[in-house]
Amino acid sequence: MVSMSSLHSLTAEIHGGMLTLAFACIVAVAASQVIVAYKKWFPGALVDLATKVRGYAEATGYVAAVGGLIGMFLSTYTGMYAWPLEDLLVPEDVRNKITLTVFSMALWS
């Protein structure tokens, strides 16, 4: 049987990685939009590449953002059952992690 602390570590890494990927895709889409909007100042090959990147990065960003949010909820759920309540609310660094997770959920939702 897999322990809840192991599942919590796994889901915490998954949501962190997926939300980072989503942010990178947002930046790539924004850069591609600028290149396509000012295409007369950029080489044609770069404009074609920006068009392709924009299509793939946008779809990847949506999937990563949704997966990151689902992973964040799973991480919160497994974290609640991995440790006793006293271990969650007493240490200051754990409270900071919980606050950061709640802020991330509000930001990405």
N, C-alpha and C positions, 0 to 999 in steps of 0.2 A: 504494500500500500504506500502511496506517495503522501508525504507529510504536507500539511497546509503551509508551513513555512517555505518549503521548496516550491510549491505552486505559487505562493506570493512572490518569491524572487523571480520566477519565470514570467509571471504576468507583469511585474514591475518593469522588467527589461523589455518586454514586448511593447508595452505602451510607450515607454520612453523612446525606443527606436522608431516606432511608427509615427509618432508625433514629430520627431525630428525629420523623418523622411517627408512628411506632409509639409513642413515648413520649407525644406529645400525645394520641393516641387512648386510651392507658391512663389518662391524667389525666381525659379527657372521660368515659370509662366510669365511673371512680370517682366523679366528681361526679354523674353521672346516677344511679348506684346510691344515693347518699345522698339525692338528691331523691326518688326513687321510694320509698325505704324510709320517709322521713318525709313522705309525700305529704299528710297531713292538715294540715301547717303551710305548704304551698306552694300557690299558685293552680293550679287545674286545667289551665290552658293550659300552665303551666311543667312540670307533671308529664307531660302528653301529649308535649311537646317533648323532655323528658328520656328518655322511653321510645323515641322515634324516634331520637334521637341515640345512645342506648346501642346500638341494633341496628346502625346504620350504622358507628359508631366501632369497635365490637368487630370487625366483619368487616374493616374497613380496617386496624385495628391488626395483625391476624393476617397479612394480605397484606403489609403494610409490614415487619413483623418478619422474615418469611421472605425477602422480597426483599432486605432489608438484610443478612441473613446471607449470602445467595448473592452479593450484591454485594461483601461483605467478603472472602469467599474468592476471588472473581475479582480483586479489588484486590490481594490478597496474591500471587496467582499472576502477574498482570501486572507487579507491582512487582519480583518476583524476576528477571524477564527484561528489565526495562527498563534496569536499571543494573548495572554490574559489582559483584561482592561487596565489593570494597574501598570503593566509594562507599556501600554500605549499612551497613557495620559501623564505619567510622572516625568519621564526624561524629556528635557527640552528639545533635543535634536529630533526626537520622534514626533513631537508636536509640530515642529517646523516642517517636517516632511508631510504630515497630514494637511497642514495649512497650504503648502505648495500644491498638493494634489487637488485640494478643493478649488484653489485658484485656477489650476490648469483645466479642471472640468468646466468651470464657468467661462473661461476664455475660449475654449474650443467648442463649447456647446452652442 
